[in-house]
Amino acid sequence: MEKLVGQSVMGKEALLQAAGLLVDFSKAEGDMLYMEGGEDGETGLTPILDMVGGFGSTLLGHNHPEIRQALEQCVAAGRPIHAQGARRGQSVALREALANSLKRHCGRDYQIVVLNTGTEAVEAAIKHAQYEYARRLQRMADEAADSVRMLQIKLERGELEISEAFLLQCERVLQQEPLDDLDALLTALAHRNQQAFNRHEFVAAFKGAFHGKTRGSLALTWNRDARLPFIRNNPDAVFIDDCAAFADLLASRRQCYYQFAFAPLRLEVRQFNTLAALIYEPIQGEGGIVEVSAERRALLLRIKAEHPEVAIIADEIQCGLGRSGSFLESHAQGLPNDYLTFSKSLGGGYAKISALAIAADRYRNEFSMLHSSTFAEDDLSTTLAKRTLEIIERDGLPARCAQLGTALTESLQALQRKWPGVIKDVRGKGTMLGLELQDLSAHPSAVLSSLAQDGMLSMICAGYLLHRRQIRVLPSLGKRGVLRLEPSAYFRPEYIPQLQAGLDDLCALLAGDDVAGLLAYLIEPGAAGRQPAKANAPLLHPQREPAEAVAMEKVGFIAHLIDTSSLLEWDPSLAAFDEDELCRLREQIQSTLEPQRIVRRQVRSPLGKQVEVILYGILMDAETIEDDIRFNKSDRIRKQVLTAYDLARQDGCSMVGFGGYTSIVTANCSEFDYSFPAVTSGNALTVATSLATLRHSAAAHGLRLGEAHVAVVGATGNIGMVHAALIAHECARLTLVGRAGAGSRLAAVADYVVRDLAEQVEAEAAGGGLLKQRFAQHYQHALRDGMASENAMVAAMHHLMAEGLLAYSEETHSCRAADIVVSASNSSKPFLDASHFAADKPVLISDIAIPGDVVRDLSQKVPSLRLIRGGVVSMPHNPDFDLPGIQLGRGQVYACAGETLLLGLAGIKSDYSKGAVTTRQVREIEALARMHGFELNREKLVSVF
C-alpha cells in the first residue's frame, strides 16, 4: 500500500510546535513582525525580520498605511459590504482596473471574475475550461446529428441513394462489418459517436505543481502528502514529467467521431482532443521556487500552436502582480496564458480575495450564473484590491522587486560559494526566491540525518533562524529542503546584511557538525539562550555502513532508546547537553522523527555463514513509551514500529527482530501477519541467555542452583513465565511474584510450570534440582496409584505447594526469602531496592528487564547483593561487533537482537518467537547458539552502565 503522508500525519500546529515555530506575533509593520515574550524592556516584544511574507501575500508589507486607510474609510463610511443581487460598484471598478492593467502589460483583453481565495480561482478556471470543452463537444455532436438528418432528407427527396459501394466504404471507415443497410449503418454510427462524446476530458499539470487544496485544485497538486489522502489514481488529472511522453499521451487520448459529407456522399472521420486545460505556475512556489524549464516552455508553446482550443491556465497566484519582477510573469517568459489566476498580493496584505482573468474571446457570459459565491465581490475586499493595484502601478513595484531580487540573489549566491556543502542552489526571481539545502540525510549525526530524511531539517533551520537570529523563513510545502524568501517590495537594503549573517551562521553550524548548536534553541529559545560549546576534537560517530559491502542475507532489528545514554551512543554530537537538556530535547523532537536506519553490521559464524543486520532506531525512550501506552493506548509507538518494519521490508530483510517495548506493544509480534519478512520477538534467546548467565554467575559466587530458592519477579509476563518453567527443573524452591491483583494469573503460571515438569519427567530427562525431584516423586507415585496424568500433575503441584517448594505471591517483598531473584517486569522505572532482598545472606539478582527493575548502585550499597544483567550474548567470532545505543561492549548484543542474528545465520525465514514463547523454542534456540559460536553465559555488572 502506498504511503499516504509523511510528516503531515502530525498536524500543522504539532509540527510547528516541534520545530519551535509556533510562536505569537502581536504586531507587524512592513517587513517586521514582533514576537511575544521578547527581551525589549519597553514593549516586551522581539522584532523579527519576516522573509515569509504571508506565503507571498504581503507584497506591500504588513499593515501598509494606505491600505489600512482605505479599510478604515470603507468601514467609517458605513458602506454595505454584502449587497448581493445588486450593482456592485467597487467590484466593477476592480474588474475594470485589473483588465486595464493586463491590457497594458500584455496587450490582450480579459474578462475578470472576482472570487475569494486562490484555490477557488483555480477551481473556477478548471470549471470554465471544462465548460468550454463541453460546449465544443456539443457543437460536434450537433454537427454529426445534422449530417444524419441531411442524409435522410436527401434520401427522401431522391437526391441520393445508398449503394453497396457506399456501405463498403462505411465498413472500412468504422472498421465494422457487415453493414447491410442504412439502419445498420446509422445504429453503428450512433453507437460509435456516443462512445466518443462520452469520454471524459482531462486536465494536465506539471510535476511539482501546487494549485490549492480544494478537491478540483488538489487533483492538480503534485504534493502527495496533500493529495493522496483525498484523491488517488484520478484519470481526469495527468501530471507531466517527461514532456515528450506527454505529447505521445495526448495523441493516444485523441478521440474520433463520424459524420456524413456530401458531393460526393461519404463518411468522414473527425478527431478531437480530450485535453480540456493545462495549468502551470510560471514559477512553482510550493514546489521549491522552480521556473518553467526550456522543455516545459516548448511543450506549452507547442500545445498552444497545435491545439489552440485547449485552455492554457497560468497560475500567477504567488508570482503575479509584480512579485517576480514582472507584473505578469507568464507574459515576461513568453508563455501562453488564456486564463490567469491571481490572489495573495491582490488583497494588499489585508483582504482575502482572488480573481480569474479569462481571455475575452473565450469567456462565456453564462458562466457568471454557473459559478458564483456569497462572499465574492464584497465592497470591502474589492476596495482594498483596487487600491493595491493602484499602488503597484504608482510605485512601480515590479521594477522594485526585480532590483531587490538582484541584490538578494547576489548575497545568497555569495553564501553558496562559501558553503557549497550546505547550499545546493539559489533560484527564483524578484522577491520570490528559494535557497535549497544540500541533502544531509547521510550526515554522520543520527539526529541530523533523521531530520533530513523526514523533511524536518529545514523546519529546524527555520526555528534556529527565528530564535537565534531573529529571522523568519519557512520551507516550501512540496519540497521541504527549500527555504523560501518572499519579502515585500519595500524591503530595505540595510536588512540584507542581517539576513546574510544569519544564514551564514546557520551554514557554519551545518557544515561544522555542530548539531548541538543547531538544536539548542529548542531547549532554551530566544537570542540569549545557552549556546553549547562546540567540541574541540572531531566527533566519533558510530560507523554506519560496513567497511566492505558484501552481498549477504539481511535481517533487521528494531530498537528504541533505553535512556539518555543510549541517545548519545546513537549520536555523540549531542554530548554538549546535560541529561536534563537531552530529555527536554528528546521530548521536543521525538514525535517528529520516524524510525531511521542507524547502522549496518555484519556477523560471521564459525560455520562460514554470514548475515548483515540493519539497526532501525526509534527515538522514544522506555518512559515515554510507557506514557504512550498508558495515555494514548500505544498509538505513537505502534505507528513507529510499523514504519520501522516497513523500512525493513523495503531493505529486503528476511527476518525482523523486535527489542524492548517494540515487542510488547505488538503483543510479541503477533500483530504481524505479513508473509514477508518474518518476525521474532527475541524472547526465546532472552530466556536461554538469562538462564545460562544465571547458572554461570551462581556457580562463580558459590551458590548451588539445585539447593537455591529462586524468585521470579514479573512471572505473569511471557518471558517471566517461561523463565520460571525452565528454572524449576534446576532449583530447590520457586516463588512466582506478580503485581497486586495478579493472583489468578500467577496460579495459571504455576500450572504452566508443573506441566513442563511433567513433560520432562515423562521424557525421562536426567538431572534437576530438589523441586523437580520432589515433583517427580509425587507425580510418579500418583500415577502408580492409578491417577490419570492430569490429576496426578495437580496432586503433585499441591504437594509442592504444601511443602513450600512452589509458591506465588503478589508482594514483591516475598523476594526477601530467596537466594536468587530473576526480575523480568516491563516497568519503565526501577522499583526493586535493598528492602526487597535478604540482608543476612548473599543474594544473586539477575535483572533482565530493559530498562532495569533494580535501582542503580544497589550492589555497591549492599555488599551481600550481587547484581547482574542477564540477556547478554557474547560473540567471540565477531569481537568488533557493536550496535550503538544498546550500552554493551564490543562483541556483545542483547539476546533479542542475538536471536535475530541466529535465525538469519540459520536461514530461518518463518516467524519464530511470535506470540507466546515456549520452553521448546528456548531449548531449540539455545542449541542454535552453540552451533554458531554464540556464548550465552556472559555476565554484565550493573556498575558498567
N, C-alpha and C positions, 0 to 999 in steps of 0.2 A: 504494500500500500504506500502510495506516495505521501511523503511528509507534508502536512498542511502548512504549518508555520514553524518558524524558528523562535526568535525571541519575542515575537508578538504574542505568544501564549501568556506573557506576564501581565499584560495590561499596561496602558500608557503611563499611568501615574506610578505604578510599581517600578517600571523601567527607569523613569526619570529619577525616582527616589533612590534607586540603587546606584545611579551614577552621580548622585548629589546635585542633580539639576532641578529638582522640584523645590524651587525657592520662590519667595514672594517678592514681587516688584510693585511698589506703590506709587511710583512717579516716573514719568517719561518725558523727554524733550529732545527733539532732533534725533541724534544717533546715540543718545544716552538713556539708559534705564537706571533706576535707583533701587537697590536691593535692600530689603528689610534686614534688620539685625546687623547693620554695618557699624563702623567704628568712627564715623563722623560725629564728633561731640555735639554738634549743633542740631543735626537732623536725625541722627541715628540711622542714616542710610549710606550705602556704599554705591558710588557711581560706577556703572558698568558700561563699557563700550559695546554697543549692540551691533553685531555683524549678522545677526539672523534676519533682521528687517522684516519681522512678521511673516516669515516664509515668502518674502518678496512683496508684501502688501504695503510696506511703508516707504514707497519711492520718495515721498515728500518728507519723510522722517516722522517721528512721533509728535502728535499734537501740533501740527503745522498751524501757525496763528491765523492764517486766512481761512483755512478750512474750519477751524474752531469758530471763527467769527461768523462764517456762513451758517454753521449749525445753530449758533446762538440766535442769529437773526431769524432763521426759519422758525425756531421754537417761540421766540418772542412775538413774532407776527401772528401766531395762532393759526397758521395755515392748516388746512385739512391734510393730514398725512395720508390717510386712506379714504379716497373718494372714488371707489371702483365704479365702473359704468358711467363715467363722466369724462369730459375732456381733461386729460392730464397734461396741463401746460408745461410743467417742468420736464416731464418725460419727453414731450415733443421737442423741447429745446435741446435736451441731451442727445436725442437721436439725430437731430439736425447737426449739432456740433460735432459728434463723432463721425457722421457721414462726411461732413465737410473736411475734417482732418484727414480722413482716409483718402478722399479725393485729391487733396493737396499732396499727400505723401506718395501715393501710388497711381494716381490718375484713373481710378476706377470707381464707378458708382456702386454703393452698397445700401441695402435696406437693413435697418438696425432693429433688433429685438432686445428689449431691456428685461433682464431677469435678476435672480437673487444671488446665485453662487456660481463658482467656476464649473463645478460638476454639472449644474443644471444647464449651463451654456453648452457644454459638450453634449448632454442629453438632447437638447433642442436641436443641435446641429445634426446629430445622428438621425433624429426623427424626421427632420426636414429632408435629409438626403434619402432616407427610406421612402418618404412620401413622393419625392421626385421619381425615384425608381418605380414605385407602384404606378404612378401616372404614365411613365414610359411603357410599362408592361401593358397597361390598359389600352393605350393607343395601338400597340402592336396587335393585341388580341382583337380589337375592333377592326383593324385593317384586315386581319385574316378572316374574320367573320364576314366583313363586307365583300371580300373576294368570293366567298362561297355563295352569298346572296346574288352577286352579279352573275356567277356561273349559272345558277338556277334560273335567273331572269332570261339570260341569253338562250338557254335551252328551251324555255317556254316559248320564246319568240321565234325559235327555229334558226337562230343565228349561229348556233353551234351544235355539234353532235359529239357524243362520247365514242371515240374509236377504240379499237383494240390496241392500236399503237400507243394512244394516249394512256390507256390503263397500264400498258407495259412500262411506259416512261415513269408513271407514278410508282409502280412497284420498285423500280430501280432507285428512285429518289427516297422513298420511305423505307426501302430495304425490307419489304413485307410482301409476301405473295401467298395465295393468289388474291388479286383484286378483280373479281369477275364483272362487277357492275358498279354503277355510281354509288349506290347505297353502301357497299363495302368500302369504297374509296373514302366517302365522307365520314364514315364511322372511324376508320383508321386515322384519318386526318384530325378529327376532333380529339381522339384519344391522345395522339402524339402532341398536339398543341397544348392540350390541357396539362399534360405532364410537364412540358417545358415551362409554362407560365406558373405552375405551382411550385417550382423550385425556389428555395429560399435564397434571397440575396445574402451577401456577406459584406462585412466591413473589415478593413485591414489597418493595422497599426504597426509601428516598428518595435523590435525588441528593445527593452529598456524604457518603454513609454510609461508615463503616468498621466492619466486623464481624469481621475476622480474616483470617488468611492460609492456612488450610487450604481445600481446594477448595470445600466447601459454603459456608462463610462468605465465602470470597473471591469467589464468584459474586455475592454481595450487597454487595460492597465497591466503591464508586464509583471510587476511585483507580485510574485506568487504568494508571499506571506499575506498580502492583502486580498488577492483574488481567489485562491483555491478554496478557502473555507466556504465560499458562496457560489462560485462559478467554475465548473470543471468541464474540460473537453467540449467546449462550445464551438460547434462547427460554423456558427454565424460570425465568429471573430477569428481572424487569422493574424498571427504575429510574423512580421517579416524579419528574417535574419539574413539569409542568403538572397540577394536581390535577383540574381539570375534564376534561382529556383522559384521565386515568387512569380516571375514572368511566365515560367512554364505552368505554374499552378493556375495563373489567371487564364491561360489558354485552355487548360484542361477543364475549367469550370464554365467555359462558354456553352451556351445553350442554343439549340436550333428550333425554329418553328417553320411552318409551311403555309404558303398562300398561293392562290392561282394568279397567273398573269395571262394576258390575252394578246392576240395578234402577234404571234400565233398563241394558241392555248397551250399552257404548260404549267407544271407545278414547280415552284421555286423554293429554294432553301434560304431562309434568312437566319442570321445569327445575332445574338445579343450577349452582352457582357453582364455577369451577375454580381460584379463588384459595385456596390452602391456608393461607397465612400472610402477614402483613405485619409486617415488622420495622422498628423505628425506635429512634433514640437520643433520649432526652429533651433531651440537649444533645450535639450532634455534637462529638466530641473531635478526631480526626484531620482532620475536615472543616473545622476552623477555629474551634471553640468557637461553635457556632451553635445557638440554641434553636429549638424547634419553632415555626414561624410560625403565624399565625392560620388561613391557608388549609390548612396541613397538619393542624392540630388539628381543623378542621371535617371534613376527609376521614376522619381516624381515627374520629371520633365517628359519622360517617355510616355507615361500613362496619360499625362495631360495632352500630349500630341496625338496619341493613337486612340485614346478613349476620352474625348472631351466631355462625354456625358457623366463620367464619374466625378462625384463631388470631392474636391481636394480641400480638406479642412486643416487650416493652420491654427494650432492651439498656442495662442500668444498670451495665455493667462498669466504666466510668470515672467516671460521675457519681453512682452509687448509694452507699448506706450512709453518707450524710451529707456527702460532699464538696461537693455543690451547695448545701448549706444545708438540705436536707431528707433524711430517711432514705431516702425513695423519691421521686425527682424526678418520675416519671411520675404518681404519685398527687397530688403537690403541684400539678401543672399540670392535674389533672382529666382525664388521658388514660387510655384503656383499657389494661389490661395483663393479658391471660390468662396470659402467660408472662413471667418475669423472669429475666434473666441477671446474675450477679454474678461478680466476680473481683477483680483488682488489690488494693483496700483490704482485702478479706476475709482475706488472708494476713498482715496486720499488719506488712508490710514484710519478712517472713522466708519465709513458705511460698508455694509455688506451688499454688494451689487455686482452684477455681471452683465455682459452684453454679447450678443451674437450678431455678427455682420455677415449678410448673405449677398453675394453679387446680385445687383438689381435685375439682371436679365435671367436669373434663375429663381428668384423669390416667388413664392406662391402666396397670394393675398389671403387665401382661406386658412393659411397656417396660423394666423393670429387667433382663430377660433379653435384650432386643434391643439394648440399649446398655450396655456395661459396659467397665471399664478395669482393667488390672492395678494401676496406681498410685493409682487413686481411692480415697477413704475411708481412707487410711492414718492411723494413730493420731497421728503427729506433726503433720501439716498440719491435721487436724481439731481437735486440741487447741489449736493456736495460733489457728485461725479462731474457735473458740468463745470463747477469751479475748479476741480482738479485738472480737467483738460485745458482750461484757460491758463492755469499756472504752468503746466507742462510746456505749452506753446510759448507763453510770455518769457519764461526763464530759460528757454532752450535746454530743457533737461536732457534730451537725448545726447546733445553735444557735451554737456557737463558729465554725464555718465561715461561717455567714451573717453574723455580726458582723464577722469578719475580712474577708470579701468586700466588705462595705460600705466599710470603711476603705481597702482596696486599690483598689477601683474609684474612689473619690473621688480618690485620689492619681494614678491613671492618667488620669482624665478631666481633672485639672488640667494634666497634661503635654500632653494632646491639645489643650486650649485654647491652650497656649503654642506648640505646634508642629503646627498643622493641616496644614502641607505635608508632614509626615513621618508622623504618626499618623492613619490613616484612621478607625479605630473601636476602641472598648473595649467588650468584651462578655463575657457569661458570668455565672455565679452562684457564690456561696460562694468556695471555693478552687479553682475551675475557671474561670480567666479567660483571655481572649485579647486580645492587643494587635496589631491589624492595621496593617501599614505601608502607606503610600501606594505606588502603582505608580510606581517610579522608572525604568522601562525606557526612558523618553525623556530621561533625565538627560543633560546635555551631556558628562559623562565617559564615554568609550567603555567603560572597565573597569567602572564602576559600573552603567551601563545593561546591560552584558553580564551582570553578576552578577544583576541584577534579572530580566532576560529568562530566564535559565537557572535561576531559582529558588534561586540561591546566596546572594543578598544577606542573607537572614535568617540563614543559617548563618554568614556573615561577621560579622554583627551579634552573634550569639551568641558567636563567638570573641573579638570585641573585649571584650564584657562579661566574659567569663571571665578573660582575661589582663590587662586594664587596670583592671577594676572589681571583680573577684573575685565576680562574679555569674554563676550558671549558669542559662541558659534554652535552650530548643530550639524550633524551629518545628514546626508541625503537618505531618504527612506528606502529607496530601491537599491542603493549602493552605499552601504554603511561606511566604507572606507574613505569616503569623500566628505571633507568638511566644506560646507557652503559658506560663502561670504557674500552677503547681499545688503550692503549699507544703503543709505539714502543717496539721492543725487546731490545732497548738500553736505556730504561727508567732508569733514575738514582735513586738509593735507597734514596738519600737525598731529592727527590721530595715527597716521601711518607708522611712525616710529614706535608707538606703543604696541600696535598690532605686530609689527615685525619682531620687537624684542620679546613679546610673549610667545610667539610661535618659535622663535629661536631657542628659548628656554625649554619649551616642550620637546623640540627636536633633540636637544642636548640630553634630556632625560632618556628618550627612546634610544638614541644612539649609544649612550653610555651605560646601558644595562642598569639604570637607576630606577628599578621598579618601585622601590620603597618611596623614593622622591615623588614619583608619579601618583602613587595611591595615598600618600599621607593626608591629603585634603579630605578623604573620606572619613578619616578618624577625627581630624580636627580641622573643620572648614575655616575659611577666612584667610586673608592675606598674611595675618600674623601667626597662623598655625605652625606647629612644630614641623620643621623640615628635617628628616633624619639625615645624619651624616652619611656620605657615600663611602662605601668600603674602599680602603686603600689598595688592597690586593684584588686581583681578578677573582670573581666568584667561581666556586667549583660546583657547577650544576651537574646533576646526575647525567651520565651518558645515555641519551635517549634511544639511539639506534645501535645494533650490534656492530662491532668493529669490522666484521666481514659478513656481507649479505650472502646467505646460502639458502637455496630453496629447501624448505622442510615443512613438516606438519606444523600448523599453528593452532594454539589454544589461547583462550582469553581468560583473564581473571579480573573480576570487578571488586574494587575495594573503596571504602570511604575513609575519611580521616579518622585516626584513633583519637588524637588530641592535637594541641597546638604544635608539639614537637614533630609530629608526622607531616604537618604542613610545611615546616622548614626543611624536612628531608625532600619533599617534592620540589620546593622552591627556596633555595638558600638566599635568594635576593631579598627576602622579607626579614632577614635576620636583624635588620636595623630597628625593628619594632620590638617592644617588650611584650610579655604574654597577654597583658590586658589589651594592648593595642591590636595585637593579632586577632584576639577574639572579636573585637569590635569590627575590624576589617572583614573578617570572615563572615560575620553576621550581615554586613552590608552588601557583600557581593556574591555570596554563595547561591542566592536564588536566581542570579542572572547567568550563571555558568552551567552549561551542560557538561556531562562527562567527557573526559578527554583521554586520548592515548598518552599516557605518561612516559613509559619506556617499553622497549622490546628487549627481551633477553633470550639467550639460547641455552639449552640444557642437554647434556650428553649422558648416556647410560653406559656402564661398562659392557653392555651387550652390543654396543655400536649404534643404538637408536639415538635419534636427535629430535628435539621439538623446540619450537620457538613460542614463548609466552608473551602476550601483549597485556600490559597492565592498564586497565581503564579506571581512572580515578574520578571519584565523586567528591566534590568539595563541600561535604557536610560531615560534621563530626558526630560521635555517638550521642552526645547530649542533645544536639539539635535534632537528630533523627528521632530520639525518644519523644521529644516535644511534638514532633510532627505526627508520630504515632498516636500520642495522647490527644492532641487538639485537632489535627487535620485528617485523622484516620489513615495515615501513611500516604496521603496524596502526593506530596512532594518527592519523598524518597522513592516511591514506586515508579513515578514518571522518570526519575533519574536512572533507576535500574533498567527500566525498559529501553531507554535511549542507549545506555551502555551496551545492552545485549544486541541492539540493532547495529551498533558500530562493529561489534564482534562478528556479526553475520556479514556485514559489508566487507570486512577484512578477510573473510574466508576461514574463520576459526572453526575447527571441527568439534570443539568442546569448550564450554564456558563455565568457569567456576565462580562461586559467589562467596565473598568474605564478609564476616561480621554481620551487621544488620541487613545487608542486601539479601542474605538468605532468609532471615527471619521475616521480613516484610513480604516476601513472596511465598510464604509457607513452605520453606525449604525447597524452593524452586518448583513447587507443584503447580504454579500458575502458568508455567511454560509448557504449551502443548505443541510447539513447533517441531517439525521433523528435523530441522537443521538450524543452528548447531545444537548438539546435545548439551545437557546441563548437569551440574553436580553441585551440591551444597558444601562438599568437603567434610561433611560431618563424620563419615566413616573413618578417614585417616586421622581426623582430630581426636576421636576416641582412642584409636590404636596408638597414636603418638603419646597421648596423655598417659595411658596405662604403661607404655614402655618406659616413659620418663619416671613415672611413679615407682615402678619396680626398681629401676636403677638407683634412684635417689634414696629409696628406703634402705636398700642394701648398703649404700655408701654411708648412711647415717646410723647404722646399727639397728634398724627396725626390721623385724621379721614379719613380712606381709601375712604369712599364714597364721600368725598369732595376733595380728593387729585388729583394732576396732576402727573401722573406716566409716566416715560420714560423708554423704554426697549431698551438697547444697545445690538446689535447683534441680532436684531429681525428677520433677514433673516435666521438664523440658526433654526433648528427644535425645540430645547429647547426654544429659544427666541420667536419663533412664537407661540407655544402652551402657553407659559407663558403669552404672550400678549393677546391671545384669552380668557384665563381664568380670568386674572386680569381686563379685560374690563368689566366684569359683576359687579365689585365691586368698581371701581374708578370713578372719575368725569371726568377726561380728560386723554387721552392716546396719547403719541408720540412714534412712531416706529423709531429707529435710526439704520442706517446701514453704511457701508463703502461707500466711494466715488464711484460712478458708479453703486450703487445698487438700483437706483430709481425704475426700473421696478419690481424688486424682492420685494421691500418694498410695492409697490402697491398691489402685489399678497398677501402679508401678511395682509394688510388692508382688502382685500376681504375675507380672511380666518376668520379674527376676526368678521366681521359683519355676516358671515354665521353662526358662532357658536352662536352669539347673537340671530339670528333669530330662530335657533333651540330651544333655551331656552325659548324664548318668546312664540313660538308655543306650547312648553310643559308646559306653564304656570308656569315656575319656579318662586318662590317667591323671593323677596328681590332684592338687587342690588344697585349700585351707580348711580350717575347722568347720566353717559354715557349710561348705559343700559336703564335707564328710558326714556331718550330722544330718544334713538333708538326705543324703544317700541312704543312711541307715534307716531313718524314719520312712522314707519313700519305699524302699525295698521291703521293709517289714510290713507296711500296709499292703503292698502287692501280694506278698506271701499269704497275708490273711484273706486274700480273695477280693480285695477292693479293686474297683475299676481305676484305671490310671488317673483319671480326673479327680476322683475322690481321694486317691492316695496322695496326689500332689497337694490338695487342700489340707489334708490331715498333716502332712509333713510341714507345711507352712505354719500351721497353728502350733506345732511342737517347737519350731524355731522361734516363733514369737514368744511363746511361753517361757522358753529358756533364755530369752533376751538376746538371742543371736541375730534376729532380724526385727527391726522396728522402723516406725516412721513418725515424724514429728513436724508440727507447724511452727516450732520455736527454733530460731537459729542458735540460741544458747545451748541447745542439746548437743552442739558440736564439742562442748567442753569435756565430754566423756571420751572423745575419740583420740586415737593415736595419729591417725591420718585423716585429713579433710580434703576432699575434692570439691571445688566450687565451680559451677558451670551455669550461673544465672545469666539473664540478659539485661541486668540493670546497667544503666549508663553511669552510675556513680558507685564508688566503693562503699560497702556497708558492713564489712566484717572487720572488727578491731580486736584488741587484746582481750576484751571481756568475753569474746566468743570461744576462747580456747583455754585448754588446761594450763594452769600456771605452775604445776608441780611436777611436770614430766616433759620430755622432749616431744614436740608435735611437728609433723611434716604437713605442710599445707601446699597443695597443688592447685593453683589458681589458673584455670584455663579459659576464663571469661575474657572477652575483649570489649571494652576496657576491663581492667581487673576488678574483682569483687573485694579484694583485701586492701585496706588502707596502706599507703606507701610507708616505707621505713619501719614497718612493724617488726621485722626480724632484728633490726638494729636496736629497737627499744626493748624487746623481749628476747634475750639470747636463747631461751629454750625453744623458741619457734623457728622453724626452718621453712622459709617461703620460696617456692619455686614456681616457674611458669611451665606448664605442660603445653602440648600442642605445637612444639617446635621441631622441625625436621632439619637434619644436617645432611648436606650433600657433599661428601668428601671428594667425589669425582668432578665436582664443579665448585672449587674453592673460592672463585672470584664472583660467584653469582650474588646479585643483590637486587632487591626490589625496594626502591625508596619509599619511605612512609611507613614501613612495617616495623621499624625500630629494632631490627635484628642485625647481627654481624654478617659479614660476607660468608657465603656458603650455607646460609640458613634461610628458612622460609617457614611461615606458619603452615600448619597441616592442611588448612582449607585450600591454600594455593598449591601445596605439595601434592594433594590428591589430583588436582587438575593436571599437573605435570606428569604424574604417574600414568594417568589414563591416556594422555597424549602419547607417552612413550610406549605404552602397551597397545596403542592403536584402537582403543575402545572408543566408539563413536555413537554410543547409545547412552541415554540418561542413566546416571549411576545413583549417587546419594540424593535422590529426589523424593520429597516427602519424608516419611519416617524412615530413618536409617535402621538397619537391623544388625544383630550380632553377627550374622553370616557375612554381611558386607564388610564389617570390621575385620574379621579374620581373613577375608579374601584380599582386602587392600593391604593388610599387613604382610601377606605373602608376596604381593607385587612389589612392595617397598624393598624387601630383602633381595628380590630378584634384580632390581635396578640400582642397588647400591645406596639406598636411602637409609640413613640411621635415624631411628625414632626415639632414642633414649637421651636426647640432648637436653641438659638441664640449663635453664636460663634464670639466673638470680634476679629478683625484683630490683635489687640495688643497681643493676645495669641500666634500667630505664627509669 
